[in-house]
């Protein structure tokens, strides 16, 4: 079962959901606001992707919290991702032993349709 993590009003998350529906791929949607992910889940994702990909430095939350000025270590960034899930780049697609961060249609096709 594919798990799609994000928030309902995010355009990229909506595109990912639309892709999954269009290709009849069953999925479970997990909203960061309703069901926050914990540090264990984030560390599991980081085994399959890197922190630079997962940590959203372009979002409003990052700027609002002033995290750039703190010059965070990787451990501190990981802790912040668990503390404030809006820092996670969206969507996060988790299935089998893979994690895809962000919406990229060609990557979705290559990974989900033609593995």
N, CA, C and O atoms as CSV, one atom per row, in Angstrom:
chain,resi,resn,atom,element,x,y,z
A,1,UNK,N,N,0.848,-1.188,0.000
A,1,UNK,CA,C,0.000,0.000,0.000
A,1,UNK,C,C,0.889,1.245,0.000
A,1,UNK,O,O,1.845,1.348,0.769
A,2,UNK,N,N,0.555,2.165,-0.863
A,2,UNK,CA,C,1.278,3.429,-0.954
A,2,UNK,C,C,0.757,4.371,0.133
A,2,UNK,O,O,-0.448,4.449,0.377
A,3,UNK,N,N,1.664,5.070,0.769
A,3,UNK,CA,C,1.278,6.097,1.742
A,3,UNK,C,C,1.706,7.449,1.194
A,3,UNK,O,O,2.855,7.644,0.798
A,4,UNK,N,N,0.763,8.370,1.181
A,4,UNK,CA,C,1.008,9.724,0.700
A,4,UNK,C,C,0.919,10.667,1.891
A,4,UNK,O,O,-0.145,10.823,2.491
A,5,UNK,N,N,2.044,11.297,2.230
A,5,UNK,CA,C,2.107,12.220,3.359
A,5,UNK,C,C,2.113,13.650,2.846
A,5,UNK,O,O,2.747,13.956,1.836
A,6,UNK,N,N,1.401,14.523,3.551
A,6,UNK,CA,C,1.390,15.929,3.194
A,6,UNK,C,C,0.266,16.659,3.885
A,6,UNK,O,O,-0.173,16.265,4.965
A,7,UNK,N,N,-0.202,17.731,3.259
A,7,UNK,CA,C,-1.365,18.466,3.755
A,7,UNK,C,C,-2.341,18.636,2.606
A,7,UNK,O,O,-1.946,18.704,1.442
A,8,UNK,N,N,-3.612,18.703,2.944
A,8,UNK,CA,C,-4.673,18.696,1.937
A,8,UNK,C,C,-4.612,19.855,0.958
A,8,UNK,O,O,-4.925,19.678,-0.220
A,9,UNK,N,N,-4.220,21.024,1.411
A,9,UNK,CA,C,-4.281,22.193,0.543
A,9,UNK,C,C,-2.982,22.464,-0.215
A,9,UNK,O,O,-2.829,23.543,-0.787
A,10,UNK,N,N,-2.055,21.528,-0.237
A,10,UNK,CA,C,-0.787,21.679,-0.955
A,10,UNK,C,C,-0.966,21.230,-2.401
A,10,UNK,O,O,-1.430,20.119,-2.657
A,11,UNK,N,N,-0.601,22.089,-3.339
A,11,UNK,CA,C,-0.747,21.766,-4.759
A,11,UNK,C,C,0.026,20.518,-5.164
A,11,UNK,O,O,-0.486,19.695,-5.922
A,12,UNK,N,N,1.239,20.367,-4.675
A,12,UNK,CA,C,2.044,19.197,-5.021
A,12,UNK,C,C,1.427,17.910,-4.491
A,12,UNK,O,O,1.477,16.874,-5.154
A,13,UNK,N,N,0.853,17.975,-3.310
A,13,UNK,CA,C,0.189,16.805,-2.737
A,13,UNK,C,C,-1.049,16.456,-3.568
A,13,UNK,O,O,-1.326,15.283,-3.817
A,14,UNK,N,N,-1.778,17.469,-3.987
A,14,UNK,CA,C,-2.954,17.231,-4.836
A,14,UNK,C,C,-2.556,16.606,-6.171
A,14,UNK,O,O,-3.251,15.721,-6.672
A,15,UNK,N,N,-1.444,17.059,-6.751
A,15,UNK,CA,C,-0.964,16.479,-8.009
A,15,UNK,C,C,-0.596,15.011,-7.813
A,15,UNK,O,O,-0.902,14.168,-8.656
A,16,UNK,N,N,0.060,14.715,-6.697
A,16,UNK,CA,C,0.444,13.330,-6.404
A,16,UNK,C,C,-0.802,12.454,-6.251
A,16,UNK,O,O,-0.859,11.350,-6.792
A,17,UNK,N,N,-1.796,12.948,-5.516
A,17,UNK,CA,C,-3.035,12.192,-5.322
A,17,UNK,C,C,-3.748,11.977,-6.664
A,17,UNK,O,O,-4.272,10.895,-6.930
A,18,UNK,N,N,-3.760,13.001,-7.489
A,18,UNK,CA,C,-4.391,12.903,-8.804
A,18,UNK,C,C,-3.689,11.847,-9.658
A,18,UNK,O,O,-4.346,11.059,-10.338
A,19,UNK,N,N,-2.363,11.831,-9.622
A,19,UNK,CA,C,-1.582,10.831,-10.357
A,19,UNK,C,C,-1.944,9.423,-9.884
A,19,UNK,O,O,-2.203,8.538,-10.700
A,20,UNK,N,N,-1.962,9.220,-8.584
A,20,UNK,CA,C,-2.269,7.900,-8.031
A,20,UNK,C,C,-3.673,7.451,-8.424
A,20,UNK,O,O,-3.877,6.300,-8.808
A,21,UNK,N,N,-4.635,8.362,-8.327
A,21,UNK,CA,C,-6.016,8.030,-8.716
A,21,UNK,C,C,-6.106,7.716,-10.198
A,21,UNK,O,O,-6.764,6.751,-10.585
A,22,UNK,N,N,-5.457,8.512,-11.032
A,22,UNK,CA,C,-5.513,8.328,-12.485
A,22,UNK,C,C,-4.953,6.977,-12.915
A,22,UNK,O,O,-5.356,6.431,-13.942
A,23,UNK,N,N,-4.024,6.438,-12.128
A,23,UNK,CA,C,-3.400,5.158,-12.469
A,23,UNK,C,C,-3.902,4.018,-11.578
A,23,UNK,O,O,-3.289,2.953,-11.501
A,24,UNK,N,N,-5.029,4.266,-10.909
A,24,UNK,CA,C,-5.666,3.244,-10.059
A,24,UNK,C,C,-4.698,2.620,-9.059
A,24,UNK,O,O,-4.705,1.408,-8.842
A,25,UNK,N,N,-3.879,3.455,-8.462
A,25,UNK,CA,C,-2.942,2.999,-7.435
A,25,UNK,C,C,-3.562,3.319,-6.077
A,25,UNK,O,O,-3.697,4.490,-5.722
A,26,UNK,N,N,-3.941,2.286,-5.311
A,26,UNK,CA,C,-4.535,2.558,-4.000
A,26,UNK,C,C,-3.505,3.186,-3.066
A,26,UNK,O,O,-2.330,2.820,-3.068
A,27,UNK,N,N,-3.976,4.134,-2.275
A,27,UNK,CA,C,-3.071,4.810,-1.352
A,27,UNK,C,C,-3.811,5.239,-0.101
A,27,UNK,O,O,-5.037,5.341,-0.072
A,28,UNK,N,N,-3.018,5.487,0.930
A,28,UNK,CA,C,-3.516,6.026,2.188
A,28,UNK,C,C,-2.934,7.416,2.335
A,28,UNK,O,O,-1.725,7.605,2.198
A,29,UNK,N,N,-3.785,8.390,2.612
A,29,UNK,CA,C,-3.314,9.760,2.792
A,29,UNK,C,C,-3.134,10.043,4.272
A,29,UNK,O,O,-4.040,9.810,5.071
A,30,UNK,N,N,-1.969,10.542,4.632
A,30,UNK,CA,C,-1.676,10.920,6.014
A,30,UNK,C,C,-1.397,12.418,6.029
A,30,UNK,O,O,-0.424,12.889,5.439
A,31,UNK,N,N,-2.264,13.155,6.710
A,31,UNK,CA,C,-2.144,14.607,6.795
A,31,UNK,C,C,-1.234,14.961,7.968
A,31,UNK,O,O,-1.496,14.569,9.106
A,32,UNK,N,N,-0.158,15.708,7.684
A,32,UNK,CA,C,0.778,16.105,8.736
A,32,UNK,C,C,0.099,16.846,9.875
A,32,UNK,O,O,0.519,16.733,11.027
A,33,UNK,N,N,-0.934,17.597,9.568
A,33,UNK,CA,C,-1.600,18.392,10.609
A,33,UNK,C,C,-2.456,17.516,11.524
A,33,UNK,O,O,-2.554,17.779,12.722
A,34,UNK,N,N,-3.071,16.484,10.963
A,34,UNK,CA,C,-3.941,15.607,11.757
A,34,UNK,C,C,-3.171,14.479,12.426
A,34,UNK,O,O,-3.488,14.080,13.546
A,35,UNK,N,N,-2.158,13.967,11.735
A,35,UNK,CA,C,-1.363,12.857,12.241
A,35,UNK,C,C,0.115,13.168,12.024
A,35,UNK,O,O,0.704,12.703,11.048
A,36,UNK,N,N,0.720,13.941,12.915
A,36,UNK,CA,C,2.132,14.297,12.742
A,36,UNK,C,C,3.031,13.058,12.723
A,36,UNK,O,O,2.790,12.086,13.439
A,37,UNK,N,N,4.059,13.115,11.896
A,37,UNK,CA,C,5.024,12.013,11.871
A,37,UNK,C,C,6.079,12.251,12.945
A,37,UNK,O,O,6.435,13.388,13.254
A,38,UNK,N,N,6.562,11.161,13.497
A,38,UNK,CA,C,7.530,11.268,14.588
A,38,UNK,C,C,8.957,11.128,14.067
A,38,UNK,O,O,9.184,10.878,12.883
A,39,UNK,N,N,9.894,11.291,14.963
A,39,UNK,CA,C,11.309,11.252,14.583
A,39,UNK,C,C,11.722,9.877,14.072
A,39,UNK,O,O,12.603,9.781,13.218
A,40,UNK,N,N,11.107,8.820,14.572
A,40,UNK,CA,C,11.419,7.469,14.101
A,40,UNK,C,C,11.090,7.328,12.621
A,40,UNK,O,O,11.883,6.781,11.854
A,41,UNK,N,N,9.924,7.818,12.220
A,41,UNK,CA,C,9.516,7.765,10.812
A,41,UNK,C,C,10.458,8.606,9.958
A,41,UNK,O,O,10.874,8.180,8.880
A,42,UNK,N,N,10.789,9.783,10.434
A,42,UNK,CA,C,11.684,10.675,9.692
A,42,UNK,C,C,13.059,10.023,9.507
A,42,UNK,O,O,13.643,10.100,8.426
A,43,UNK,N,N,13.564,9.391,10.545
A,43,UNK,CA,C,14.867,8.716,10.443
A,43,UNK,C,C,14.798,7.549,9.455
A,43,UNK,O,O,15.762,7.278,8.739
A,44,UNK,N,N,13.655,6.864,9.421
A,44,UNK,CA,C,13.459,5.773,8.459
A,44,UNK,C,C,13.501,6.326,7.028
A,44,UNK,O,O,14.100,5.721,6.139
A,45,UNK,N,N,12.856,7.485,6.817
A,45,UNK,CA,C,12.895,8.128,5.494
A,45,UNK,C,C,14.313,8.532,5.132
A,45,UNK,O,O,14.728,8.404,3.980
A,46,UNK,N,N,15.055,9.019,6.119
A,46,UNK,CA,C,16.418,9.492,5.858
A,46,UNK,C,C,17.377,8.361,5.494
A,46,UNK,O,O,18.477,8.623,5.006
A,47,UNK,N,N,16.982,7.118,5.719
A,47,UNK,CA,C,17.768,5.976,5.254
A,47,UNK,C,C,17.625,5.813,3.744
A,47,UNK,O,O,18.455,5.174,3.098
A,48,UNK,N,N,16.545,6.409,3.177
A,48,UNK,CA,C,16.240,6.238,1.754
A,48,UNK,C,C,16.341,7.530,0.950
A,48,UNK,O,O,16.303,7.500,-0.280
A,49,UNK,N,N,16.468,8.649,1.628
A,49,UNK,CA,C,16.646,9.941,0.975
A,49,UNK,C,C,17.569,10.776,1.848
A,49,UNK,O,O,17.904,10.367,2.959
A,50,UNK,N,N,17.977,11.922,1.368
A,50,UNK,CA,C,18.887,12.726,2.187
A,50,UNK,C,C,18.158,13.893,2.856
A,50,UNK,O,O,17.052,14.272,2.470
A,51,UNK,N,N,18.806,14.432,3.846
A,51,UNK,CA,C,18.220,15.511,4.644
A,51,UNK,C,C,17.978,16.758,3.802
A,51,UNK,O,O,16.986,17.462,3.993
A,52,UNK,N,N,18.883,17.027,2.874
A,52,UNK,CA,C,18.731,18.206,2.017
A,52,UNK,C,C,17.440,18.111,1.195
A,52,UNK,O,O,16.778,19.124,0.968
A,53,UNK,N,N,17.086,16.923,0.756
A,53,UNK,CA,C,15.866,16.713,-0.020
A,53,UNK,C,C,14.631,16.830,0.873
A,53,UNK,O,O,13.634,17.429,0.470
A,54,UNK,N,N,14.686,16.273,2.058
A,54,UNK,CA,C,13.523,16.210,2.941
A,54,UNK,C,C,13.240,17.526,3.669
A,54,UNK,O,O,12.082,17.844,3.940
A,55,UNK,N,N,14.267,18.278,3.979
A,55,UNK,CA,C,14.122,19.499,4.776
A,55,UNK,C,C,13.799,20.674,3.850
A,55,UNK,O,O,14.620,21.054,3.016
A,56,UNK,N,N,12.614,21.242,3.999
A,56,UNK,CA,C,12.145,22.310,3.126
A,56,UNK,C,C,12.636,23.676,3.610
A,56,UNK,O,O,12.111,24.241,4.569
A,57,UNK,N,N,13.649,24.186,2.927
A,57,UNK,CA,C,14.197,25.492,3.301
A,57,UNK,C,C,13.548,26.633,2.506
A,57,UNK,O,O,13.904,27.797,2.695
A,58,UNK,N,N,12.604,26.307,1.624
A,58,UNK,CA,C,11.967,27.329,0.794
A,58,UNK,C,C,10.586,27.733,1.321
A,58,UNK,O,O,9.977,28.666,0.798
A,59,UNK,N,N,10.096,27.051,2.333
A,59,UNK,CA,C,8.747,27.298,2.821
A,59,UNK,C,C,8.645,28.431,3.828
A,59,UNK,O,O,9.639,28.920,4.364
A,60,UNK,N,N,7.415,28.821,4.059
A,60,UNK,CA,C,7.098,29.889,5.005
A,60,UNK,C,C,7.522,29.513,6.424
A,60,UNK,O,O,8.041,30.353,7.160
A,61,UNK,N,N,7.303,28.263,6.807
A,61,UNK,CA,C,7.629,27.824,8.168
A,61,UNK,C,C,9.115,28.019,8.458
A,61,UNK,O,O,9.479,28.495,9.533
A,62,UNK,N,N,9.958,27.661,7.526
A,62,UNK,CA,C,11.408,27.807,7.690
A,62,UNK,C,C,11.774,29.272,7.918
A,62,UNK,O,O,12.558,29.595,8.811
A,63,UNK,N,N,11.203,30.144,7.107
A,63,UNK,CA,C,11.498,31.577,7.243
A,63,UNK,C,C,10.930,32.142,8.536
A,63,UNK,O,O,11.599,32.908,9.230
A,64,UNK,N,N,9.697,31.764,8.860
A,64,UNK,CA,C,9.034,32.274,10.060
A,64,UNK,C,C,9.796,31.898,11.333
A,64,UNK,O,O,9.924,32.705,12.254
A,65,UNK,N,N,10.295,30.671,11.367
A,65,UNK,CA,C,11.030,30.206,12.548
A,65,UNK,C,C,12.462,30.749,12.602
A,65,UNK,O,O,13.131,30.609,13.626
A,66,UNK,N,N,12.935,31.361,11.527
A,66,UNK,CA,C,14.280,31.928,11.499
A,66,UNK,C,C,15.372,30.881,11.621
A,66,UNK,O,O,16.408,31.130,12.239
A,67,UNK,N,N,15.149,29.706,11.035
A,67,UNK,CA,C,16.098,28.609,11.207
A,67,UNK,C,C,17.407,28.807,10.453
A,67,UNK,O,O,18.432,28.245,10.842
A,68,UNK,N,N,17.391,29.586,9.396
A,68,UNK,CA,C,18.627,29.807,8.638
A,68,UNK,C,C,19.700,30.434,9.527
A,68,UNK,O,O,20.874,30.075,9.443
A,69,UNK,N,N,19.293,31.357,10.364
A,69,UNK,CA,C,20.238,32.067,11.238
A,69,UNK,C,C,20.831,31.147,12.315
A,69,UNK,O,O,21.880,31.453,12.881
A,70,UNK,N,N,20.164,30.028,12.596
A,70,UNK,CA,C,20.632,29.130,13.653
A,70,UNK,C,C,21.753,28.202,13.201
A,70,UNK,O,O,22.423,27.604,14.043
A,71,UNK,N,N,21.978,28.066,11.887
A,71,UNK,CA,C,23.015,27.195,11.345
A,71,UNK,C,C,22.947,25.807,12.003
A,71,UNK,O,O,23.886,25.378,12.675
A,72,UNK,N,N,21.837,25.130,11.798
A,72,UNK,CA,C,21.546,23.857,12.454
A,72,UNK,C,C,22.422,22.709,11.951
A,72,UNK,O,O,22.783,22.651,10.775
A,73,UNK,N,N,22.749,21.809,12.858
A,73,UNK,CA,C,23.434,20.567,12.485
A,73,UNK,C,C,22.394,19.617,11.888
A,73,UNK,O,O,21.194,19.878,11.970
A,74,UNK,N,N,22.846,18.530,11.295
A,74,UNK,CA,C,21.906,17.551,10.732
A,74,UNK,C,C,21.007,16.945,11.810
A,74,UNK,O,O,19.820,16.715,11.578
A,75,UNK,N,N,21.575,16.691,12.979
A,75,UNK,CA,C,20.768,16.154,14.087
A,75,UNK,C,C,19.689,17.158,14.505
A,75,UNK,O,O,18.544,16.782,14.756
A,76,UNK,N,N,20.062,18.422,14.576
A,76,UNK,CA,C,19.090,19.459,14.952
A,76,UNK,C,C,18.001,19.599,13.880
A,76,UNK,O,O,16.829,19.785,14.204
A,77,UNK,N,N,18.387,19.510,12.621
A,77,UNK,CA,C,17.396,19.581,11.539
A,77,UNK,C,C,16.417,18.416,11.629
A,77,UNK,O,O,15.213,18.601,11.449
A,78,UNK,N,N,16.924,17.228,11.903
A,78,UNK,CA,C,16.069,16.050,12.035
A,78,UNK,C,C,15.086,16.242,13.189
A,78,UNK,O,O,13.906,15.916,13.062
A,79,UNK,N,N,15.562,16.760,14.291
A,79,UNK,CA,C,14.685,17.030,15.442
A,79,UNK,C,C,13.621,18.067,15.077
A,79,UNK,O,O,12.462,17.928,15.467
A,80,UNK,N,N,14.008,19.100,14.334
A,80,UNK,CA,C,13.047,20.118,13.905
A,80,UNK,C,C,11.987,19.531,12.975
A,80,UNK,O,O,10.822,19.920,13.056
A,81,UNK,N,N,12.362,18.612,12.100
A,81,UNK,CA,C,11.381,17.978,11.207
A,81,UNK,C,C,10.306,17.257,12.010
A,81,UNK,O,O,9.126,17.303,11.664
A,82,UNK,N,N,10.725,16.587,13.088
A,82,UNK,CA,C,9.759,15.882,13.937
A,82,UNK,C,C,8.919,16.853,14.753
A,82,UNK,O,O,7.732,16.621,14.979
A,83,UNK,N,N,9.534,17.928,15.187
A,83,UNK,CA,C,8.845,18.932,16.009
A,83,UNK,C,C,7.865,19.757,15.173
A,83,UNK,O,O,6.785,20.113,15.644
A,84,UNK,N,N,8.243,20.055,13.945
A,84,UNK,CA,C,7.438,20.909,13.068
A,84,UNK,C,C,7.364,20.276,11.679
A,84,UNK,O,O,8.197,20.547,10.814
A,85,UNK,N,N,6.341,19.420,11.478
A,85,UNK,CA,C,6.206,18.679,10.229
A,85,UNK,C,C,6.041,19.563,8.995
A,85,UNK,O,O,6.244,19.090,7.876
A,86,UNK,N,N,5.684,20.818,9.167
A,86,UNK,CA,C,5.550,21.702,8.005
A,86,UNK,C,C,6.916,22.026,7.386
A,86,UNK,O,O,6.983,22.645,6.325
A,87,UNK,N,N,7.991,21.613,8.039
A,87,UNK,CA,C,9.335,21.766,7.481
A,87,UNK,C,C,9.682,20.631,6.515
A,87,UNK,O,O,10.706,20.688,5.834
A,88,UNK,N,N,8.841,19.610,6.455
A,88,UNK,CA,C,9.078,18.482,5.565
A,88,UNK,C,C,8.601,18.855,4.161
A,88,UNK,O,O,7.468,19.302,3.977
A,89,UNK,N,N,9.473,18.669,3.183
A,89,UNK,CA,C,9.104,18.935,1.797
A,89,UNK,C,C,7.995,17.958,1.397
A,89,UNK,O,O,8.048,16.772,1.721
A,90,UNK,N,N,7.001,18.477,0.695
A,90,UNK,CA,C,5.828,17.674,0.358
A,90,UNK,C,C,5.706,17.472,-1.146
A,90,UNK,O,O,6.207,18.260,-1.948
A,91,UNK,N,N,5.022,16.386,-1.499
A,91,UNK,CA,C,4.574,15.262,-0.682
A,91,UNK,C,C,5.714,14.274,-0.418
A,91,UNK,O,O,6.761,14.308,-1.064
A,92,UNK,N,N,5.472,13.408,0.541
A,92,UNK,CA,C,6.360,12.273,0.761
A,92,UNK,C,C,5.547,11.037,0.401
A,92,UNK,O,O,4.478,10.796,0.961
A,93,UNK,N,N,6.066,10.263,-0.536
A,93,UNK,CA,C,5.403,9.045,-0.981
A,93,UNK,C,C,6.229,7.877,-0.470
A,93,UNK,O,O,7.420,7.769,-0.762
A,94,UNK,N,N,5.586,7.006,0.295
A,94,UNK,CA,C,6.279,5.872,0.899
A,94,UNK,C,C,5.604,4.593,0.422
A,94,UNK,O,O,4.386,4.450,0.532
A,95,UNK,N,N,6.391,3.670,-0.104
A,95,UNK,CA,C,5.847,2.381,-0.517
A,95,UNK,C,C,6.980,1.380,-0.621
A,95,UNK,O,O,8.117,1.725,-0.944
A,96,UNK,N,N,6.640,0.130,-0.339
A,96,UNK,CA,C,7.637,-0.931,-0.294
A,96,UNK,C,C,8.858,-0.434,0.479
A,96,UNK,O,O,8.739,-0.087,1.654
A,97,UNK,N,N,10.013,-0.394,-0.151
A,97,UNK,CA,C,11.213,0.072,0.550
A,97,UNK,C,C,11.704,1.395,-0.023
A,97,UNK,O,O,12.886,1.723,0.076
A,98,UNK,N,N,10.783,2.157,-0.628
A,98,UNK,CA,C,11.167,3.397,-1.295
A,98,UNK,C,C,10.482,4.615,-0.670
A,98,UNK,O,O,9.413,4.518,-0.068
A,99,UNK,N,N,11.138,5.759,-0.839
A,99,UNK,CA,C,10.578,7.042,-0.420
A,99,UNK,C,C,10.868,8.046,-1.535
A,99,UNK,O,O,12.009,8.202,-1.971
A,100,UNK,N,N,9.811,8.724,-1.987
A,100,UNK,CA,C,9.966,9.788,-2.978
A,100,UNK,C,C,9.511,11.083,-2.313
A,100,UNK,O,O,8.419,11.151,-1.749
A,101,UNK,N,N,10.348,12.096,-2.384
A,101,UNK,CA,C,10.030,13.387,-1.775
A,101,UNK,C,C,9.794,14.396,-2.887
A,101,UNK,O,O,10.601,14.525,-3.808
A,102,UNK,N,N,8.670,15.114,-2.791
A,102,UNK,CA,C,8.305,16.077,-3.819
A,102,UNK,C,C,7.540,15.392,-4.929
A,102,UNK,O,O,7.525,14.165,-5.022
A,103,UNK,N,N,6.902,16.194,-5.776
A,103,UNK,CA,C,6.161,15.616,-6.889
A,103,UNK,C,C,6.951,15.780,-8.174
A,103,UNK,O,O,7.264,16.893,-8.596
A,104,UNK,N,N,7.264,14.650,-8.783
A,104,UNK,CA,C,7.948,14.618,-10.070
A,104,UNK,C,C,7.275,13.504,-10.875
A,104,UNK,O,O,7.478,12.321,-10.606
A,105,UNK,N,N,6.474,13.900,-11.865
A,105,UNK,CA,C,5.669,12.921,-12.597
A,105,UNK,C,C,6.508,11.826,-13.246
A,105,UNK,O,O,6.127,10.656,-13.200
A,106,UNK,N,N,7.625,12.174,-13.842
A,106,UNK,CA,C,8.443,11.139,-14.489
A,106,UNK,C,C,9.018,10.160,-13.460
A,106,UNK,O,O,9.114,8.962,-13.726
A,107,UNK,N,N,9.396,10.668,-12.296
A,107,UNK,CA,C,9.888,9.771,-11.243
A,107,UNK,C,C,8.761,8.865,-10.748
A,107,UNK,O,O,8.985,7.681,-10.496
A,108,UNK,N,N,7.562,9.407,-10.609
A,108,UNK,CA,C,6.415,8.596,-10.222
A,108,UNK,C,C,6.168,7.500,-11.260
A,108,UNK,O,O,5.952,6.343,-10.901
A,109,UNK,N,N,6.201,7.862,-12.545
A,109,UNK,CA,C,5.972,6.883,-13.603
A,109,UNK,C,C,7.038,5.787,-13.571
A,109,UNK,O,O,6.723,4.598,-13.622
A,110,UNK,N,N,8.291,6.201,-13.487
A,110,UNK,CA,C,9.392,5.228,-13.497
A,110,UNK,C,C,9.398,4.319,-12.273
A,110,UNK,O,O,9.805,3.161,-12.354
A,111,UNK,N,N,8.955,4.839,-11.160
A,111,UNK,CA,C,9.008,4.057,-9.908
A,111,UNK,C,C,7.737,3.262,-9.667
A,111,UNK,O,O,7.795,2.113,-9.231
A,112,UNK,N,N,6.583,3.867,-9.950
A,112,UNK,CA,C,5.305,3.225,-9.627
A,112,UNK,C,C,4.714,2.409,-10.790
A,112,UNK,O,O,4.093,1.369,-10.568
A,113,UNK,N,N,4.908,2.879,-12.011
A,113,UNK,CA,C,4.270,2.217,-13.142
A,113,UNK,C,C,5.185,1.237,-13.848
A,113,UNK,O,O,4.740,0.192,-14.325
A,114,UNK,N,N,6.477,1.579,-13.915
A,114,UNK,CA,C,7.429,0.742,-14.649
A,114,UNK,C,C,8.647,0.448,-13.785
A,114,UNK,O,O,9.762,0.855,-14.112
A,115,UNK,N,N,8.430,-0.261,-12.681
A,115,UNK,CA,C,9.550,-0.477,-11.736
A,115,UNK,C,C,10.648,-1.374,-12.274
A,115,UNK,O,O,11.633,-1.628,-11.579
